[in-house]
């Protein structure tokens, strides 16, 4: 989601500065003038039409080429963002657990994301993703905890079908193409007030990051209805997912992230992940009646 931010510090930033052609392409997107408030394109549809009937029994097996969710996958993105006049080092770790959870009749993959500022955990989040039969990846809700100095400050969350007014949304279209309408990534109703949208702004891009070179990347700009001139740019590479994050317009955080590591966790590491995600699940009281997350059946071979 748009608030995601992270970085490992000077070494990573220097490495990024050393890239030429892909950096120039990123700069062109980032310096593209943001529309003035009166020029923001109209919304094709305010929210997406969620229908559990468009998902089947394999909905938790998300294999969209631009946002694959393979259990055991661990992505580390690093960079920095802005806090007033100061930039801070951040790191974001995204792990696809081997848990699934049924939400409003749809089996979802449970994704665990952690955000570190200067090496200290500031946010931990569970996201619930599912793929419909057409290949679109949907976001059915999330649970997020905020920390300060190692102490839990508070939490928030919403789920399709279990919080009045909450809506599921699309985070990756089945066939991302430029010139198509923006799409809702979901709605967290008041007092959450989360209503991000996405729009495909580039395809076929090549980008180099510390983890490697990626071709045929898709770039999606994300923005909030309340901040229509503030954009986060996300680059998605085939077979990997999010490999770069940039910004343009009036984005005050000015997040810049690059993929530094993409690995598959071992069985023992996944045991620890499952336990940690289970602890978050146990504290997610606003979920109400949905059944608890369950471990996926082991795959043969």
C-alpha positions as CSV (number, residue, x, y, z in Angstrom):
1,X,0.0,0.0,0.0
2,X,1.0,3.6,-0.4
3,X,2.3,4.1,3.1
4,X,4.9,1.4,2.7
5,X,8.5,2.8,3.0
6,X,12.0,1.6,3.7
7,X,15.8,1.6,3.2
8,X,19.2,0.3,4.3
9,X,21.1,3.5,4.1
10,X,24.0,5.2,2.3
11,X,25.5,2.1,0.6
12,X,22.2,1.3,-1.0
13,X,21.6,4.8,-2.1
14,X,25.0,5.0,-3.7
15,X,24.3,1.8,-5.6
16,X,21.1,3.2,-7.0
17,X,22.8,6.4,-8.1
18,X,25.2,4.3,-10.1
19,X,22.4,3.0,-12.5
20,X,22.0,5.1,-15.6
21,X,19.3,4.3,-18.2
22,X,16.7,2.9,-15.8
23,X,17.4,5.7,-13.3
24,X,16.8,8.2,-16.1
25,X,13.5,6.5,-17.0
26,X,12.5,6.6,-13.3
27,X,13.4,10.3,-13.2
28,X,11.2,11.1,-16.2
29,X,8.2,9.5,-14.4
30,X,9.0,11.2,-11.1
31,X,9.4,14.6,-12.6
32,X,6.2,14.4,-14.7
33,X,4.0,17.2,-13.5
34,X,1.2,16.2,-11.2
35,X,-2.2,17.3,-12.3
36,X,-3.7,20.3,-10.5
37,X,-6.7,19.5,-8.3
38,X,-9.1,20.7,-11.0
39,X,-7.4,18.5,-13.6
40,X,-7.5,15.2,-11.8
41,X,-9.1,12.5,-14.2
42,X,-12.6,11.4,-13.2
43,X,-13.0,8.1,-11.5
44,X,-14.4,5.4,-13.8
45,X,-15.9,3.6,-10.9
46,X,-15.5,4.8,-7.3
47,X,-15.1,1.2,-6.0
48,X,-14.7,-2.2,-7.5
49,X,-17.6,-4.7,-7.6
50,X,-16.6,-7.5,-5.3
51,X,-18.4,-10.8,-6.0
52,X,-17.3,-14.0,-4.2
53,X,-18.7,-15.9,-7.1
54,X,-15.8,-14.7,-9.3
55,X,-13.3,-16.6,-7.1
56,X,-12.8,-20.3,-7.0
57,X,-11.1,-22.8,-4.7
58,X,-7.6,-21.8,-5.9
59,X,-8.1,-18.1,-5.0
60,X,-5.3,-18.1,-2.4
61,X,-2.8,-19.4,-5.1
62,X,-1.9,-15.9,-6.4
63,X,0.2,-16.4,-9.6
64,X,-0.4,-13.1,-11.4
65,X,3.0,-12.6,-13.1
66,X,3.4,-9.1,-11.7
67,X,2.4,-9.9,-8.1
68,X,3.1,-13.6,-7.4
69,X,2.5,-14.6,-3.8
70,X,4.5,-17.8,-3.4
71,X,4.6,-19.1,0.2
72,X,8.0,-18.6,1.7
73,X,8.9,-15.6,-0.6
74,X,10.7,-12.8,1.2
75,X,11.4,-9.5,-0.4
76,X,13.5,-6.8,1.2
77,X,13.1,-3.2,-0.1
78,X,15.4,-0.5,1.1
79,X,15.7,3.3,0.8
80,X,14.5,6.4,2.6
81,X,11.6,8.7,3.1
82,X,11.1,12.3,4.2
83,X,10.0,13.4,7.7
84,X,9.8,17.2,7.6
85,X,13.2,18.4,6.5
86,X,15.0,15.1,7.5
87,X,15.3,11.9,5.5
88,X,15.3,8.6,7.4
89,X,16.6,5.2,6.5
90,X,13.9,2.5,6.2
91,X,13.6,-1.1,5.4
92,X,10.5,-3.0,4.4
93,X,10.3,-6.8,4.6
94,X,7.4,-8.6,2.8
95,X,6.9,-12.3,3.5
96,X,4.2,-14.5,2.0
97,X,3.2,-16.9,4.8
98,X,2.0,-20.4,4.3
99,X,-1.3,-19.4,5.9
100,X,-4.7,-18.8,4.3
101,X,-7.8,-17.2,5.6
102,X,-11.4,-17.3,4.3
103,X,-12.8,-13.8,4.1
104,X,-16.4,-13.2,3.0
105,X,-16.4,-16.6,1.3
106,X,-13.0,-16.2,-0.5
107,X,-9.8,-18.0,0.5
108,X,-7.0,-15.5,0.8
109,X,-3.2,-15.7,1.1
110,X,-1.9,-14.1,4.3
111,X,1.0,-11.7,3.7
112,X,3.1,-10.4,6.6
113,X,4.8,-7.0,6.1
114,X,7.1,-5.2,8.5
115,X,8.4,-1.6,8.3
116,X,11.7,-0.7,10.0
117,X,13.0,2.9,10.6
118,X,16.7,3.1,11.4
119,X,16.6,-0.6,12.2
120,X,13.7,-0.3,14.6
121,X,10.3,-1.9,13.9
122,X,7.6,0.8,13.5
123,X,4.8,-1.2,11.9
124,X,3.7,-4.8,11.3
125,X,0.8,-5.7,9.0
126,X,-1.1,-8.7,7.8
127,X,-2.6,-8.3,4.3
128,X,-5.1,-10.6,2.7
129,X,-4.8,-11.1,-1.0
130,X,-6.8,-13.3,-3.4
131,X,-6.9,-13.8,-7.2
132,X,-10.1,-14.1,-9.1
133,X,-10.7,-16.4,-12.0
134,X,-9.8,-13.6,-14.5
135,X,-6.4,-13.1,-12.9
136,X,-6.9,-9.9,-11.0
137,X,-5.3,-9.7,-7.5
138,X,-7.6,-8.4,-4.9
139,X,-6.9,-6.8,-1.5
140,X,-9.7,-8.0,0.9
141,X,-8.4,-6.2,4.0
142,X,-5.6,-5.8,6.5
143,X,-4.6,-5.6,10.1
144,X,-1.8,-3.2,11.1
145,X,0.0,-2.5,14.4
146,X,2.1,0.6,15.1
147,X,5.1,0.6,17.5
148,X,7.3,3.1,19.2
149,X,10.5,2.2,21.0
150,X,9.5,-1.5,20.9
151,X,6.1,-0.8,22.5
152,X,2.8,-1.4,20.7
153,X,1.0,1.9,20.4
154,X,-2.2,0.8,18.7
155,X,-3.7,-1.1,15.8
156,X,-6.2,-0.7,13.0
157,X,-7.8,-2.9,10.4
158,X,-10.7,-3.7,8.1
159,X,-12.0,-6.7,6.3
160,X,-14.4,-7.1,3.4
161,X,-17.7,-8.2,4.8
162,X,-16.8,-7.8,8.5
163,X,-16.6,-4.1,9.1
164,X,-19.5,-2.0,7.9
165,X,-18.5,0.1,4.9
166,X,-15.3,-1.8,4.2
167,X,-14.6,-2.6,0.6
168,X,-12.2,-5.0,-1.2
169,X,-10.2,-3.6,-4.1
170,X,-7.8,-4.6,-6.9
171,X,-4.0,-4.2,-6.3
172,X,-2.9,-5.7,-9.6
173,X,-5.0,-6.1,-12.8
174,X,-4.9,-9.3,-14.7
175,X,-3.6,-7.5,-17.8
176,X,-2.1,-4.2,-16.7
177,X,-2.2,-1.7,-19.6
178,X,-1.7,2.0,-19.9
179,X,-4.7,4.1,-20.9
180,X,-7.0,2.0,-18.7
181,X,-9.1,3.6,-15.9
182,X,-7.9,3.9,-12.4
183,X,-9.0,1.2,-10.0
184,X,-9.9,1.2,-6.3
185,X,-7.5,-0.7,-4.0
186,X,-10.1,-0.9,-1.3
187,X,-11.8,1.1,1.3
188,X,-11.2,1.4,5.1
189,X,-14.2,3.4,6.3
190,X,-14.0,6.1,9.0
191,X,-12.1,6.4,11.3
192,X,-9.6,4.4,9.2
193,X,-10.1,6.6,6.1
194,X,-8.0,4.5,3.7
195,X,-9.1,4.8,0.1
196,X,-6.1,4.4,-2.2
197,X,-6.4,4.1,-6.0
198,X,-4.0,2.8,-8.6
199,X,-3.5,3.5,-12.3
200,X,-1.1,1.9,-14.8
201,X,1.3,4.6,-16.1
202,X,4.0,2.6,-17.9
203,X,4.7,-0.9,-19.2
204,X,7.8,-2.7,-20.7
205,X,10.2,-0.8,-18.4
206,X,13.7,-2.0,-17.5
207,X,15.0,-1.2,-14.0
208,X,18.2,-2.1,-12.2
209,X,18.2,-2.4,-8.4
210,X,20.7,-4.0,-6.0
211,X,18.9,-7.4,-6.4
212,X,19.4,-7.4,-10.1
213,X,18.1,-6.2,-13.5
214,X,14.4,-6.6,-14.3
215,X,12.8,-6.2,-17.7
216,X,9.2,-5.7,-18.8
217,X,8.3,-4.0,-15.6
218,X,4.9,-2.4,-15.1
219,X,4.6,0.9,-13.2
220,X,1.5,1.7,-11.2
221,X,1.0,5.1,-9.6
222,X,-1.0,5.1,-6.4
223,X,-2.8,8.0,-4.8
224,X,-5.6,8.7,-2.3
225,X,-8.8,10.4,-3.2
226,X,-8.0,12.9,-0.5
227,X,-4.6,13.6,-1.9
228,X,-5.1,13.5,-5.7
229,X,-1.9,15.3,-6.6
230,X,0.4,13.1,-4.4
231,X,1.6,9.9,-6.1
232,X,3.7,6.9,-5.2
233,X,5.2,5.0,-8.2
234,X,5.6,1.2,-7.9
235,X,7.5,-0.9,-10.3
236,X,6.5,-4.5,-10.6
237,X,8.7,-7.1,-12.3
238,X,7.4,-10.4,-13.8
239,X,7.9,-13.3,-11.5
240,X,9.0,-11.1,-8.6
241,X,6.6,-8.4,-7.7
242,X,7.5,-4.9,-6.3
243,X,11.1,-4.1,-7.1
244,X,11.2,-0.2,-6.9
245,X,9.2,2.6,-5.3
246,X,9.4,6.3,-6.2
247,X,7.2,9.3,-6.0
248,X,6.0,12.4,-7.8
249,X,3.8,15.4,-7.2
250,X,3.2,16.7,-3.7
251,X,4.0,13.5,-1.9
252,X,5.4,14.7,1.4
253,X,7.1,11.5,2.4
254,X,9.1,11.2,-0.9
255,X,9.7,7.5,-0.5
256,X,12.4,5.9,-2.6
257,X,12.8,2.1,-2.2
258,X,14.7,-0.5,-4.2
259,X,14.7,-4.3,-3.9
260,X,17.9,-5.5,-2.2
261,X,17.0,-9.1,-1.6
262,X,14.6,-11.7,-2.9
263,X,14.9,-15.2,-1.2
264,X,12.8,-18.3,-0.3
265,X,12.7,-19.0,3.4
266,X,13.6,-22.4,4.8
267,X,11.1,-24.7,6.6
268,X,12.4,-23.7,10.1
269,X,12.2,-20.0,9.1
270,X,8.6,-20.5,8.0
271,X,7.8,-22.0,11.4
272,X,8.9,-18.8,13.0
273,X,6.9,-16.7,10.4
274,X,3.8,-18.7,11.1
275,X,4.1,-18.2,14.8
276,X,4.7,-14.5,14.5
277,X,1.8,-14.0,12.1
278,X,-0.4,-16.1,14.4
279,X,0.3,-13.6,17.2
280,X,-0.9,-10.7,15.1
281,X,-4.0,-12.7,14.2
282,X,-4.7,-13.3,17.8
283,X,-4.7,-9.6,18.6
284,X,-7.0,-8.7,15.6
285,X,-10.2,-8.3,17.6
286,X,-12.0,-6.2,15.0
287,X,-12.2,-9.3,12.8
288,X,-15.2,-10.6,14.6
289,X,-16.6,-13.7,13.1
290,X,-14.2,-14.8,10.2
291,X,-12.6,-18.2,10.8
292,X,-9.0,-18.2,11.9
293,X,-6.1,-18.5,9.4
294,X,-5.1,-22.0,8.6
295,X,-1.8,-23.6,7.3
296,X,-1.8,-24.5,3.6
297,X,-1.6,-28.2,2.9
298,X,1.9,-29.2,2.1
299,X,2.7,-29.4,-1.6
300,X,3.9,-32.7,-3.1
301,X,7.4,-32.7,-4.6
